[in-house]
């Protein structure tokens, strides 16, 4: 977004920086803190909340900021922000409620905790930029309803692959083509990977094994492509997506898809393993005008009917501050649901599961997620992957079978379950939005 840099520079020159709070200070959060502190004029990271104070301190320290104050009350937090101080706290709700914070970046990847934070932030009319496809792909549609009602932006972010796809999708549409496929390039896809198999890779890059596993076993890409589908109106061609293995360039893949099928589905989201340029994203699109198709051929995009556009990288935390600026300065979202969900992520057994067991979380040992069209998930009463953690099994489930709500007992009292129930009712029946208690 080229316009954003000048808008931020103007805020810097006016002495009115965008003031940002961040919830979560793990691997990605530390990168964001460093980026804002050292590379983004017109923006300040004024507060970080993390369950471990020392990790929040580390995020600031790695960014070159040592003068920080630990707070536990709203007054202390607001007082520190008012004098341009930097604060850390264990209580994320303080950031949601505080005056003087323009937007929050949510970097936890947790569904239940993330839902609580986002709902509180919306209640206090804070823009929220999420690095949490898991939450977005589970209850993003109803969260967007609440955000719209409050007049705030709730969005995924630039830099992550869904946001990069959406920027490319908007560009392709803006030059007059019709996008029919939004794609993601992967290096590995093995649904049976677990934190033990991924431990060495995680240690090498300073990441958590379960997070790395969610990339490897397909759960993460399922959530990422689901939120792209929900933001574009697309679907999946089949449960789990087509997921071709292809070692050539994505430009060479345009003849691998049935254009009529893509059109009948309103476009699809998908992924490919091994293609170049990795780890990028791509959009395949058509053009109805034969005169313009002649120009596209002249410009080396081929004869069609599908034309390939791609971005050869995704730079994650480097681009997240641009999403904050888009929300605060231009009221523009990077990626948000159009309405009710079109694609969900459903829970699938990674191993043979036994009656009485309690399911572990995303990227662990027991389950993996697959993208499925929402109407099928609803018809078959399939259990959303974002709600699976903590569920107790009522019966044995064989490896690779999808789980239904009838197979499990849900944990009591979770906000994410209440939001999911409300989302189903709201978009199925058009009911008036009621407060979730």
MARVEXPA-678822 format. One record per residue (C-alpha): x, y, z. Coordinates in Angstrom, 2 decimals. Layout:
! MARVEXPA-678822
[[X,Y,Z]]
...
***
This chain:
! MARVEXPA-678822
[[0.00,0.00,0.00]]
[[2.19,2.80,-1.29]]
[[-0.10,5.55,0.04]]
[[0.38,4.37,3.63]]
[[4.04,5.38,3.94]]
[[3.33,9.05,3.25]]
[[0.33,9.06,5.56]]
[[2.49,7.66,8.36]]
[[5.23,10.19,7.65]]
[[2.65,12.97,7.95]]
[[1.61,11.62,11.38]]
[[5.27,11.53,12.41]]
[[5.85,15.12,11.31]]
[[2.70,16.26,13.10]]
[[3.82,14.55,16.31]]
[[0.65,12.44,16.36]]
[[1.77,8.83,16.01]]
[[-0.69,5.97,15.88]]
[[-0.57,4.33,19.32]]
[[-0.68,0.57,19.25]]
[[-1.10,-2.14,21.86]]
[[-0.06,-5.74,21.23]]
[[-1.38,-8.89,22.88]]
[[1.08,-11.76,22.66]]
[[4.86,-11.48,22.64]]
[[6.02,-14.74,21.13]]
[[8.19,-15.26,18.07]]
[[6.00,-13.19,15.75]]
[[5.13,-10.58,18.36]]
[[8.79,-9.84,19.02]]
[[9.32,-9.28,15.32]]
[[6.39,-6.86,15.18]]
[[7.71,-4.92,18.18]]
[[11.10,-4.54,16.54]]
[[9.54,-3.48,13.25]]
[[7.33,-0.76,14.75]]
[[10.06,0.58,17.00]]
[[12.77,0.83,14.36]]
[[11.20,0.95,10.89]]
[[7.76,2.58,11.07]]
[[7.62,6.37,11.51]]
[[4.30,7.72,12.75]]
[[3.53,4.68,14.91]]
[[4.37,3.71,18.50]]
[[3.97,0.40,20.29]]
[[2.90,1.79,23.65]]
[[1.85,-1.41,25.44]]
[[2.39,-5.15,25.35]]
[[0.37,-7.73,27.25]]
[[1.66,-11.25,27.71]]
[[1.00,-13.94,30.30]]
[[4.74,-13.91,31.11]]
[[6.03,-10.43,31.89]]
[[9.62,-11.37,31.11]]
[[8.63,-12.30,27.55]]
[[6.90,-8.95,27.06]]
[[10.03,-7.29,28.45]]
[[12.12,-9.28,25.96]]
[[10.03,-8.00,23.04]]
[[10.76,-4.40,23.96]]
[[14.39,-5.16,24.80]]
[[15.04,-6.82,21.43]]
[[13.61,-3.68,19.82]]
[[16.13,-1.56,21.74]]
[[13.68,-0.25,24.34]]
[[14.70,-0.79,27.97]]
[[12.68,1.89,29.81]]
[[9.37,0.12,30.33]]
[[6.93,0.09,33.23]]
[[5.08,-2.94,34.56]]
[[1.44,-2.07,35.35]]
[[-1.54,-3.89,36.77]]
[[-4.23,-1.20,36.76]]
[[-5.98,0.71,34.01]]
[[-5.05,4.05,35.56]]
[[-1.35,3.24,35.63]]
[[-1.45,2.07,32.04]]
[[-3.27,5.17,30.81]]
[[-1.02,7.48,32.82]]
[[2.10,5.92,31.30]]
[[0.73,6.14,27.76]]
[[-0.16,9.81,28.31]]
[[3.50,10.67,28.93]]
[[4.70,8.53,25.98]]
[[5.84,5.71,28.22]]
[[6.02,2.04,27.27]]
[[4.17,-0.44,29.46]]
[[3.85,-4.17,29.92]]
[[1.15,-6.07,31.76]]
[[-0.18,-9.57,32.32]]
[[-3.77,-8.36,31.89]]
[[-4.78,-8.09,28.20]]
[[-8.11,-6.50,29.08]]
[[-6.32,-3.36,30.24]]
[[-5.13,-2.78,26.67]]
[[-8.66,-3.37,25.37]]
[[-10.10,-0.75,27.75]]
[[-7.36,1.87,27.80]]
[[-7.78,5.39,26.46]]
[[-4.89,6.43,24.26]]
[[-4.58,3.18,22.27]]
[[-5.81,3.47,18.67]]
[[-5.56,-0.18,17.66]]
[[-4.65,-3.61,18.99]]
[[-2.60,-6.31,17.32]]
[[-3.72,-9.77,18.48]]
[[-0.87,-12.26,18.02]]
[[-1.84,-15.26,20.15]]
[[-3.21,-17.87,17.74]]
[[-5.53,-19.02,20.56]]
[[-9.25,-19.38,19.83]]
[[-10.93,-19.08,23.24]]
[[-8.53,-16.50,24.65]]
[[-8.52,-14.60,21.36]]
[[-12.31,-14.49,21.30]]
[[-12.39,-12.96,24.78]]
[[-9.82,-10.33,23.85]]
[[-11.42,-9.37,20.55]]
[[-14.89,-9.05,22.05]]
[[-13.57,-6.82,24.83]]
[[-11.62,-4.68,22.35]]
[[-14.69,-4.24,20.16]]
[[-16.78,-3.31,23.21]]
[[-14.31,-0.50,23.88]]
[[-14.24,0.48,20.21]]
[[-10.71,-0.51,19.36]]
[[-9.61,-1.49,15.86]]
[[-8.22,-5.04,15.96]]
[[-5.62,-6.48,13.61]]
[[-5.44,-10.26,13.99]]
[[-2.62,-12.68,13.31]]
[[-5.07,-15.40,14.29]]
[[-6.54,-17.27,11.34]]
[[-7.70,-19.96,13.76]]
[[-10.06,-17.56,15.52]]
[[-11.09,-15.86,12.28]]
[[-11.83,-19.18,10.60]]
[[-13.98,-20.33,13.52]]
[[-16.09,-17.31,14.54]]
[[-14.79,-14.48,12.35]]
[[-18.14,-13.81,10.71]]
[[-19.97,-13.07,13.95]]
[[-17.03,-11.09,15.31]]
[[-17.23,-8.95,12.16]]
[[-20.92,-8.30,12.89]]
[[-20.00,-6.98,16.33]]
[[-17.14,-4.89,14.91]]
[[-19.38,-3.34,12.26]]
[[-21.98,-2.49,14.88]]
[[-19.29,-0.76,16.98]]
[[-17.89,1.08,13.96]]
[[-14.42,-0.44,14.19]]
[[-12.19,-2.43,11.86]]
[[-11.58,-6.12,12.56]]
[[-9.15,-7.54,10.04]]
[[-6.48,-10.06,9.25]]
[[-3.11,-8.59,8.36]]
[[-0.76,-7.81,5.54]]
[[2.29,-10.05,5.31]]
[[0.60,-13.28,6.33]]
[[-0.35,-15.35,3.29]]
[[-4.11,-14.66,3.49]]
[[-3.49,-10.91,3.47]]
[[-1.00,-11.18,0.62]]
[[-3.56,-13.18,-1.36]]
[[-6.24,-10.60,-0.66]]
[[-4.04,-7.71,-1.77]]
[[-3.28,-9.58,-4.99]]
[[-6.98,-10.45,-5.43]]
[[-7.93,-6.77,-5.07]]
[[-5.25,-5.77,-7.58]]
[[-6.40,-8.35,-10.13]]
[[-10.02,-7.24,-9.77]]
[[-8.99,-3.58,-10.05]]
[[-7.52,-4.11,-13.53]]
[[-10.71,-5.74,-14.79]]
[[-10.13,-9.48,-14.45]]
[[-12.29,-12.00,-12.59]]
[[-10.32,-13.98,-9.98]]
[[-11.29,-17.66,-9.95]]
[[-8.60,-19.16,-7.74]]
[[-6.66,-17.89,-4.76]]
[[-3.69,-20.15,-4.08]]
[[-1.03,-20.70,-1.48]]
[[2.38,-22.32,-2.11]]
[[3.57,-24.86,0.48]]
[[6.83,-26.73,0.91]]
[[5.39,-29.65,2.90]]
[[2.01,-31.24,3.59]]
[[1.78,-34.29,5.86]]
[[-1.31,-34.57,8.08]]
[[0.42,-36.96,10.48]]
[[3.21,-34.65,11.61]]
[[3.26,-33.85,15.34]]
[[5.32,-31.80,17.82]]
[[7.82,-34.65,18.21]]
[[8.56,-34.89,14.48]]
[[8.79,-31.09,14.19]]
[[10.80,-30.40,17.36]]
[[14.18,-29.99,15.67]]
[[12.85,-27.61,13.02]]
[[11.05,-25.55,15.65]]
[[14.20,-25.32,17.79]]
[[16.26,-24.20,14.79]]
[[13.98,-21.23,14.13]]
[[13.07,-20.38,17.71]]
[[9.41,-21.37,17.29]]
[[7.04,-23.57,19.24]]
[[6.75,-27.20,18.03]]
[[2.95,-27.18,17.98]]
[[2.90,-24.03,15.84]]
[[5.34,-25.55,13.36]]
[[3.24,-28.72,13.35]]
[[0.09,-26.78,12.44]]
[[1.92,-25.62,9.31]]
[[3.15,-29.11,8.42]]
[[-0.06,-31.07,9.07]]
[[-2.25,-28.77,6.95]]
[[-4.31,-27.24,9.74]]
[[-2.84,-23.77,9.36]]
[[-3.22,-23.60,5.60]]
[[-6.79,-24.83,5.96]]
[[-7.58,-21.92,8.28]]
[[-5.71,-19.49,6.05]]
[[-7.54,-20.55,2.91]]
[[-10.86,-20.64,4.75]]
[[-10.59,-16.98,5.72]]
[[-9.59,-16.07,2.15]]
[[-12.69,-17.90,0.91]]
[[-14.88,-16.10,3.42]]
[[-13.46,-12.73,2.34]]
[[-13.83,-13.35,-1.41]]
[[-16.96,-15.50,-1.73]]
[[-15.01,-18.55,-2.90]]
[[-15.32,-22.20,-1.89]]
[[-13.20,-25.36,-1.92]]
[[-13.37,-27.87,-4.78]]
[[-13.40,-30.76,-2.30]]
[[-12.78,-31.45,1.38]]
[[-9.14,-30.73,2.11]]
[[-8.75,-28.78,-1.16]]
[[-7.17,-30.15,-4.33]]
[[-3.64,-29.67,-3.05]]
[[-1.65,-30.63,-6.12]]
[[2.03,-31.56,-5.96]]
[[3.84,-29.58,-8.65]]
[[7.51,-28.63,-8.84]]
[[7.32,-26.15,-11.72]]
[[6.34,-22.48,-11.66]]
[[2.77,-21.54,-10.75]]
[[2.45,-19.93,-14.20]]
[[2.57,-23.46,-15.63]]
[[-0.43,-24.61,-13.57]]
[[-3.16,-22.67,-15.35]]
[[-4.12,-25.69,-17.50]]
[[-4.53,-27.95,-14.45]]
[[-7.90,-26.48,-13.42]]
[[-11.33,-26.75,-14.99]]
[[-12.42,-23.18,-15.65]]
[[-16.10,-24.12,-15.82]]
[[-15.86,-25.83,-12.41]]
[[-14.15,-22.79,-10.96]]
[[-16.85,-20.53,-12.34]]
[[-19.66,-22.78,-11.08]]
[[-18.23,-22.62,-7.56]]
[[-17.74,-18.86,-7.69]]
[[-14.00,-19.43,-7.56]]
[[-12.00,-21.65,-5.22]]
[[-9.24,-21.40,-2.67]]
[[-6.51,-23.99,-2.91]]
[[-2.83,-24.74,-2.33]]
[[0.04,-26.41,-4.16]]
[[3.02,-28.26,-2.69]]
[[6.48,-27.65,-4.11]]
[[5.75,-25.04,-6.76]]
[[7.86,-22.00,-7.48]]
[[8.07,-19.26,-6.40]]
[[7.75,-20.52,-2.85]]
[[6.61,-19.58,-0.30]]
[[4.43,-17.21,-2.26]]
[[0.80,-16.90,-3.24]]
[[-1.02,-16.73,-6.56]]
[[-4.31,-15.73,-8.14]]
[[-5.66,-17.20,-11.38]]
[[-8.19,-15.04,-13.21]]
[[-10.10,-14.70,-16.47]]
[[-10.99,-11.76,-18.71]]
[[-14.21,-11.54,-20.74]]
[[-12.98,-9.00,-23.28]]
[[-11.10,-10.54,-26.26]]
[[-9.41,-7.20,-26.94]]
[[-7.99,-7.14,-23.45]]
[[-6.99,-10.81,-23.74]]
[[-4.92,-9.81,-26.78]]
[[-3.10,-7.23,-24.63]]
[[-2.56,-9.77,-21.84]]
[[-0.96,-12.11,-24.36]]
[[1.24,-9.28,-25.59]]
[[2.31,-8.64,-21.99]]
[[3.47,-12.29,-21.71]]
[[0.60,-13.61,-19.60]]
[[-0.38,-16.12,-22.28]]
[[-3.56,-16.82,-24.20]]
[[-5.74,-17.72,-21.23]]
[[-8.42,-18.53,-20.36]]
[[-6.68,-18.44,-16.95]]
[[-4.04,-15.79,-16.32]]
[[-1.53,-16.17,-13.52]]
[[-0.59,-13.46,-11.03]]
[[1.68,-14.14,-8.09]]
[[3.58,-12.62,-5.21]]
[[6.80,-14.60,-4.61]]
[[7.05,-13.99,-0.86]]
[[5.13,-13.22,2.31]]
[[6.95,-11.18,4.92]]
[[4.68,-11.65,7.94]]
[[5.65,-9.26,10.73]]
[[7.35,-6.76,8.42]]
[[3.99,-5.80,6.92]]
[[1.70,-5.96,9.96]]
[[2.16,-2.24,10.86]]
[[0.81,-1.35,7.41]]
[[-2.42,-3.13,8.34]]
[[-2.67,-0.99,11.49]]
[[-2.22,2.17,9.43]]
[[-4.83,1.04,6.90]]
[[-7.36,0.49,9.69]]
[[-6.68,3.65,11.69]]
[[-5.97,6.15,8.92]]
[[-8.16,4.86,6.08]]
[[-10.76,2.62,7.79]]
[[-9.67,-0.09,5.36]]
[[-9.54,-3.75,6.24]]
[[-7.01,-6.12,4.70]]
[[-9.23,-9.19,4.91]]
[[-12.57,-9.67,6.67]]
[[-15.56,-11.98,6.08]]
[[-18.11,-10.81,3.52]]
[[-20.92,-12.31,5.60]]
[[-21.59,-15.81,6.86]]
[[-18.82,-18.39,6.44]]
[[-18.49,-20.20,3.13]]
[[-15.59,-22.44,4.15]]
[[-14.95,-23.96,7.57]]
[[-12.11,-26.04,9.00]]
[[-13.30,-29.40,10.29]]
[[-11.68,-31.68,12.85]]
[[-10.09,-34.89,11.55]]
[[-8.51,-37.73,13.52]]
[[-4.71,-37.81,13.15]]
[[-4.55,-41.14,14.97]]
[[-7.09,-43.69,16.18]]
[[-8.96,-41.92,18.98]]
[[-10.51,-43.65,21.98]]
[[-13.67,-43.06,24.01]]
[[-13.06,-40.84,27.02]]
[[-9.96,-39.13,25.66]]
[[-9.77,-35.33,25.72]]
[[-8.67,-33.75,22.47]]
[[-5.49,-31.71,22.44]]
[[-5.04,-28.50,20.47]]
[[-4.24,-27.41,16.94]]
[[-0.85,-28.68,15.85]]
[[-0.58,-31.41,18.45]]
[[-0.92,-35.20,18.34]]
[[-4.59,-36.12,17.96]]
[[-6.25,-34.11,15.18]]
[[-5.66,-32.06,12.06]]
[[-7.90,-29.62,10.23]]
[[-9.34,-29.81,6.72]]
[[-11.08,-27.03,4.80]]
[[-14.69,-27.92,3.94]]
[[-17.54,-25.93,2.40]]
[[-19.66,-24.56,5.21]]
[[-22.98,-25.88,3.96]]
[[-21.55,-29.41,4.04]]
[[-20.08,-28.87,7.49]]
[[-23.48,-27.68,8.71]]
[[-25.43,-30.49,7.05]]
[[-23.13,-33.14,8.52]]
[[-22.85,-31.41,11.92]]
[[-19.05,-31.46,11.69]]
[[-16.96,-30.26,14.61]]
[[-15.00,-27.07,13.85]]
[[-11.28,-27.53,14.37]]
[[-11.14,-24.27,16.29]]
[[-13.47,-25.74,18.93]]
[[-11.93,-29.22,19.21]]
[[-9.42,-28.58,21.98]]
[[-10.71,-29.77,25.34]]
[[-13.59,-31.80,23.89]]
[[-14.12,-35.25,25.44]]
[[-14.77,-38.15,23.08]]
[[-18.01,-40.11,23.46]]
[[-16.92,-42.90,21.11]]
[[-13.92,-44.34,19.27]]
[[-12.94,-42.47,16.09]]
[[-10.69,-44.12,13.48]]
[[-7.73,-42.32,11.96]]
[[-8.65,-39.83,9.18]]
[[-12.37,-39.75,10.04]]
[[-13.92,-36.32,10.50]]
[[-15.53,-35.66,13.87]]
[[-19.06,-34.42,14.47]]
[[-20.58,-32.57,17.40]]
[[-22.31,-35.86,18.28]]
[[-18.92,-37.49,18.84]]
[[-17.86,-35.16,21.66]]
[[-18.81,-33.36,24.84]]
[[-17.90,-29.67,24.67]]
[[-16.17,-28.01,27.62]]
[[-18.57,-25.93,29.69]]
[[-18.80,-22.16,29.58]]
[[-16.59,-21.27,26.62]]
[[-17.21,-17.99,24.84]]
[[-16.05,-19.44,21.51]]
[[-18.85,-22.04,21.61]]
[[-21.44,-19.36,22.37]]
[[-20.16,-17.22,19.50]]
[[-20.22,-20.19,17.12]]
[[-23.79,-21.00,18.08]]
[[-24.77,-17.38,17.57]]
[[-22.95,-17.23,14.24]]
[[-24.82,-20.30,12.98]]
[[-28.18,-18.86,14.02]]
[[-27.48,-15.32,12.85]]
[[-26.51,-16.23,9.31]]
[[-28.94,-19.12,8.93]]
[[-32.03,-17.25,10.10]]
[[-31.12,-13.55,10.07]]
[[-31.86,-13.19,13.74]]
[[-31.27,-9.92,15.53]]
[[-27.85,-9.82,17.11]]
[[-28.08,-10.44,20.85]]
[[-25.39,-9.88,23.40]]
[[-23.31,-12.90,24.24]]
[[-23.12,-13.40,27.96]]
***
